[in-house]
Amino acid sequence: MADNKPRLADLQLAIMHVLWDKSEATVAEVRDALAAADRTLAYTTVGTMLTKMEAKGHVTHRVDGRVNIYQPLIPRETVSRSMISDLASRLSRGDVTELVCHLLDECDVTREELSRLKKLIKLKEQELSDDK
């Protein structure tokens, strides 16, 4: 089964995005989607990567005639949380404030995004006060 804290390399993450977006895809469909995103790879490269990802429990496949159809086993949210947590730990030594400050300084943030962040902070404050 999939690792509780999956860490995906760049190509693995790109493949997972294709599978999450499509729900399921053949090797050719994954390859075509990656090529459309300016990432041209050989069919065998994509097939080999999917086989390795299946061995790690990240994807599964079913057979339809002579074609393997791959499906994601780990949810997008699980991967996002794991990778962001890992990034925060490695770059900011777990200092959430430093990480958020860096993101706010380096990213184009809209008013709507700032409003959403404020709401999330308020919810977290409520959650923490409820734990007391």
PAZAPA-4460 file (N, C-alpha, C; in steps of 0.05 Angstrom, whole numbers, plus 32768, in hexadecimal, padded with zeros to 4 digits):
% residues 132
    n_x    n_y    n_z   ca_x   ca_y   ca_z    c_x    c_y    c_z   seq   type   mol
   8011   7FE8   8000   8000   8000   8000   8011   8019   8000     1      M     A
   8006   8030   7FFA   8015   8049   7FF7   8020   8052   8012     2      A     A
   8037   805E   8011   8044   8069   8028   8032   807F   8034     3      D     A
   8031   8082   804E   8021   8097   805B   802B   80B3   8054     4      N     A
   8045   80B5   804E   8051   80CE   8048   8060   80CC   802D     5      K     A
   8051   80CB   8017   805D   80C7   7FFD   806E   80E0   7FF5     6      P     A
   8085   80DA   7FEB   8097   80EF   7FE0   809C   80E8   7FC3     7      R     A
   8092   80F9   7FB2   8094   80F3   7F95   80A8   8105   7F88     8      L     A
   80B8   80F9   7F76   80CA   8108   7F65   80BA   8118   7F51     9      A     A
   80C7   812A   7F43   80B9   813C   7F31   80A9   812E   7F1C    10      D     A
   80B5   811A   7F0F   80A6   810B   7EFA   808F   80FB   7F06    11      L     A
   8094   80EF   7F1D   807E   80E0   7F2A   8067   80F3   7F30    12      Q     A
   806D   810A   7F3A   8058   811D   7F41   8049   8126   7F28    13      L     A
   8057   812B   7F12   804A   8132   7EF9   8038   811C   7EEF    14      A     A
   8040   8103   7EF2   8030   80EC   7EEA   8017   80EB   7EFC    15      I     A
   801B   80EF   7F16   8004   80EE   7F28   7FF0   8103   7F22    16      M     A
   7FF9   811B   7F1A   7FE7   8131   7F13   7FD5   8128   7EFB    17      H     A
   7FE1   811B   7EE8   7FD2   8111   7ED1   7FBD   80FD   7EDA    18      V     A
   7FC5   80EA   7EEB   7FB2   80D6   7EF5   7F9C   80E2   7F06    19      L     A
   7FA3   80F5   7F18   7F8F   8102   7F28   7F7B   8111   7F17    20      W     A
   7F85   811F   7F02   7F73   812F   7EF1   7F61   811D   7EE0    21      D     A
   7F6B   8106   7ED7   7F5C   80F5   7EC5   7F4E   80DE   7ED4    22      K     A
   7F55   80D9   7EED   7F4B   80C2   7EFD   7F58   80A8   7EF5    23      S     A
   7F5D   80A4   7EDB   7F6C   808D   7ED2   7F76   8093   7EB6    24      E     A
   7F8C   8085   7EAE   7F98   808B   7E94   7FAB   8074   7E8C    25      A     A
   7FAD   8070   7E72   7FC1   805D   7E68   7FDC   806B   7E67    26      T     A
   7FF1   805B   7E62   800C   8066   7E5F   800C   807B   7E49    27      V     A
   8000   8075   7E33   7FFF   8088   7E1C   7FF1   80A2   7E24    28      A     A
   7FDB   80A0   7E33   7FCD   80B8   7E3B   7FDD   80C9   7E4F    29      E     A
   7FEB   80BB   7E61   7FFD   80CA   7E73   8013   80D7   7E63    30      V     A
   801F   80C8   7E51   8035   80D3   7E41   802B   80EB   7E31    31      R     A
   8014   80EA   7E25   8009   8100   7E15   8003   8118   7E26    32      D     A
   7FF8   8114   7E3E   7FF3   812A   7E50   800C   8138   7E59    33      A     A
   8021   8128   7E5F   803B   8134   7E66   8047   8143   7E4F    34      L     A
   8044   8138   7E36   804F   8146   7E1E   8040   8160   7E1A    35      A     A
   8026   8161   7E1F   8017   817A   7E1C   8020   818F   7E30    36      A     A
   802C   8186   7E46   8037   8198   7E5A   8055   819D   7E56    37      A     A
   805E   8199   7E3D   807A   819C   7E36   808D   818A   7E45    38      D     A
   8085   8172   7E48   8096   815D   7E55   8094   8144   7E44    39      R     A
   80A3   8144   7E2E   80A3   812E   7E1B   80B5   8117   7E25    40      T     A
   80A9   8100   7E28   80B7   80E8   7E32   80B1   80D0   7E20    41      L     A
   80C2   80BD   7E20   80BD   80A4   7E11   80A7   8095   7E1F    42      A     A
   8098   8086   7E0F   8083   8075   7E19   808E   8062   7E2F    43      Y     A
   80A5   8057   7E29   80B1   8043   7E3C   80B9   8051   7E56    44      T     A
   80C1   806A   7E55   80C9   8078   7E6E   80B0   807B   7E80    45      T     A
   809A   8084   7E74   8081   8087   7E83   8078   806C   7E8E    46      V     A
   8078   8057   7E7D   8070   803D   7E86   8081   8032   7E9D    47      G     A
   809B   8036   7E9B   80AD   802D   7EB0   80A8   803C   7ECA    48      T     A
   80A3   8056   7EC8   809E   8066   7EE0   8084   805E   7EED    49      M     A
   806F   8058   7EDD   8056   804F   7EE8   8059   8034   7EF6    50      L     A
   8069   8023   7EEB   806E   8008   7EF7   807C   800C   7F12    51      T     A
   8090   801E   7F13   809E   8023   7F2D   808B   8030   7F41    52      K     A
   807A   8042   7F38   8066   804F   7F4A   8052   803B   7F54    53      M     A
   804B   8027   7F44   8039   8012   7F4D   8046   8001   7F62    54      E     A
   805F   7FFB   7F5E   806E   7FEB   7F72   8070   7FF9   7F8D    55      A     A
   806F   8013   7F8D   8071   8023   7FA5   8055   8028   7FB1    56      K     A
   8040   8020   7FA3   8025   8023   7FAD   8018   803E   7FA7    57      G     A
   8024   804C   7F94   8019   8067   7F8D   8002   8065   7F79    58      H     A
   8004   8051   7F67   7FEF   804D   7F53   7FE9   802F   7F51    59      V     A
   7FD3   802A   7F43   7FCC   800E   7F3D   7FC3   800D   7F1F    60      T     A
   7FBF   7FF6   7F15   7FB6   7FF4   7EF9   7FA2   7FDD   7EF6    61      H     A
   7F92   7FE0   7EE1   7F81   7FCA   7ED8   7F87   7FC6   7EBB    62      R     A
   7F81   7FAE   7EB2   7F87   7FA7   7E96   7F6D   7FA9   7E86    63      V     A
   7F6E   7FB6   7E6F   7F58   7FB8   7E5D   7F62   7FAF   7E42    64      D     A
   7F5D   7F96   7E3B   7F69   7F8A   7E23   7F87   7F88   7E25    65      G     A
   7F95   7F97   7E15   7FB2   7F96   7E16   7FBE   7FB0   7E23    66      R     A
   7FAC   7FC0   7E2F   7FB5   7FDA   7E3A   7FB2   7FDB   7E58    67      V     A
   7FC6   7FE5   7E65   7FC5   7FEA   7E82   7FB9   8006   7E86    68      N     A
   7FA6   8007   7E98   7F99   8021   7E9F   7FA0   8027   7EBC    69      I     A
   7FAE   803C   7EC1   7FB9   8043   7EDB   7FA6   8056   7EEA    70      Y     A
   7FA5   8052   7F04   7F95   8063   7F16   7FA6   806B   7F2E    71      Q     A
   7FA2   8083   7F39   7FB1   808B   7F51   7FA6   807C   7F69    72      P     A
   7FB8   8074   7F7B   7FB0   8068   7F95   7FB2   807C   7FAC    73      L     A
   7FC2   8090   7FA9   7FC5   80A4   7FBE   7FB7   80BE   7FB6    74      I     A
   7FA8   80CA   7FC8   7F9A   80E2   7FC1   7FAD   80FA   7FBE    75      P     A
   7FA5   810D   7FAD   7FB4   8125   7FA9   7FBA   8134   7FC3    76      R     A
   7FA6   8135   7FD4   7FA9   8143   7FEE   7FBE   8136   7FFF    77      E     A
   7FC0   811C   7FFF   7FD4   810E   800F   7FF0   8115   8006    78      T     A
   7FF4   8115   7FEC   800E   811C   7FE1   8015   8139   7FE6    79      V     A
   8001   814A   7FE2   8006   8167   7FE7   800E   816C   8004    80      S     A
   7FFF   8161   8016   8006   8165   8033   8021   815A   803A    81      R     A
   8027   8142   8030   8041   8136   8036   8058   8146   802B    82      S     A
   8056   814F   8012   806C   815D   8005   806F   8179   8010    83      M     A
   8059   8186   8017   805B   81A1   8023   8066   819F   803F    84      I     A
   805E   818B   804E   8069   8187   8069   8087   8182   8067    85      S     A
   808F   8171   8054   80AC   816B   8050   80BB   8184   8048    86      D     A
   80B0   8194   8036   80BC   81AD   802E   80C0   81C0   8045    87      L     A
   80AB   81C3   8055   80AC   81D6   806C   80C1   81CC   807F    88      A     A
   80C3   81B3   8084   80D6   81A8   8097   80F3   81AC   808D    89      S     A
   80F7   81A7   8073   8112   81A9   8069   811B   81C6   8064    90      R     A
   810A   81D6   805A   8112   81F2   8054   8111   8205   806B    91      L     A
   80FC   8202   807B   80F7   8215   8091   80FA   8209   80AC    92      S     A
   8105   81F0   80AD   8108   81E2   80C6   80EE   81E2   80D6    93      R     A
   80D8   81E0   80C8   80BE   81DE   80D5   80B2   81F9   80DD    94      G     A
   80BF   820F   80D7   80B5   8229   80DE   80A0   8232   80CA    95      D     A
   8087   822F   80D1   8071   8234   80BF   8070   8252   80B7    96      V     A
   8076   8263   80CA   8076   8280   80C5   808A   8287   80B0    97      T     A
   80A2   827C   80B2   80B7   8282   809E   80AE   8278   8082    98      E     A
   80A3   8261   8081   809A   8256   8068   8084   8267   805B    99      L     A
   8070   826E   806B   805A   827F   8061   8064   829A   8058   100      V     A
   8076   82A6   8068   8081   82C0   8060   808F   82BE   8045   101      C     A
   809F   82A9   8042   80AD   82A5   8028   8099   82A2   8011   102      H     A
   8084   8293   8015   8070   828F   8000   8062   82A9   7FFA   103      L     A
   805B   82B8   800E   804D   82D2   8009   805F   82E6   7FFB   104      L     A
   8079   82E5   8001   808C   82F7   7FF4   8092   82EF   7FD7   105      D     A
   8093   82D6   7FD2   809C   82CC   7FB7   8085   82C5   7FA4   106      E     A
   806D   82C3   7FAD   8057   82BB   7F9C   8044   82D3   7F97   107      C     A
   8037   82D3   7F80   8022   82E7   7F7B   8009   82DE   7F89   108      D     A
   8002   82EC   7F9F   7FEB   82E5   7FAF   7FD4   82F8   7FAA   109      V     A
   7FBD   82ED   7FA4   7FA5   82FE   7F9F   7F97   8305   7FB9   110      T     A
   7F86   8318   7FB8   7F76   8320   7FD0   7F65   8308   7FD9   111      R     A
   7F5B   82F9   7FC5   7F4A   82E2   7FCC   7F5A   82CD   7FDB   112      E     A
   7F73   82C9   7FD2   7F84   82B5   7FE0   7F8B   82BE   7FFC   113      E     A
   7F90   82D8   7FFF   7F96   82E3   801A   7F7E   82E0   802C   114      L     A
   7F66   82E5   8021   7F4E   82E1   8031   7F4A   82C4   8039   115      S     A
   7F50   82B2   8027   7F4E   8295   802E   7F62   828E   8043   116      R     A
   7F7B   8299   8041   7F8F   8293   8055   7F87   829D   8071   117      L     A
   7F7B   82B5   8071   7F72   82C0   808B   7F5C   82AE   8098   118      K     A
   7F4A   82A4   8087   7F35   8292   8091   7F42   8278   809C   119      K     A
   7F56   826E   808E   7F63   8255   8097   7F71   825A   80B1   120      L     A
   7F7E   8271   80B4   7F8B   8277   80CD   7F77   8279   80E4   121      I     A
   7F61   8286   80DF   7F4C   8288   80F4   7F42   826C   80FC   122      K     A
   7F3E   825B   80E8   7F35   8240   80EE   7F49   8231   80FE   123      L     A
   7F62   8234   80F8   7F78   8227   8107   7F79   8231   8123   124      K     A
   7F75   824C   8127   7F75   8257   8141   7F5E   824C   8152   125      E     A
   7F47   8249   8146   7F30   823D   8154   7F36   8220   815B   126      Q     A
   7F41   8211   8149   7F48   81F5   814E   7F5C   81F3   8165   127      E     A
   7F70   8204   8166   7F83   8203   817C   7F77   820B   8197   128      L     A
   7F65   821F   8196   7F58   8227   81AF   7F44   8212   81B9   129      S     A
   7F38   8203   81A7   7F26   81ED   81AE   7F35   81D5   81BB   130      D     A
   7F4F   81D2   81B4   7F5F   81BC   81BE   7F68   81C1   81DB   131      D     A
   7F64   81D9   81E5   7F6D   81DF   8200   7F5B   81D4   8215   132      K     A
***
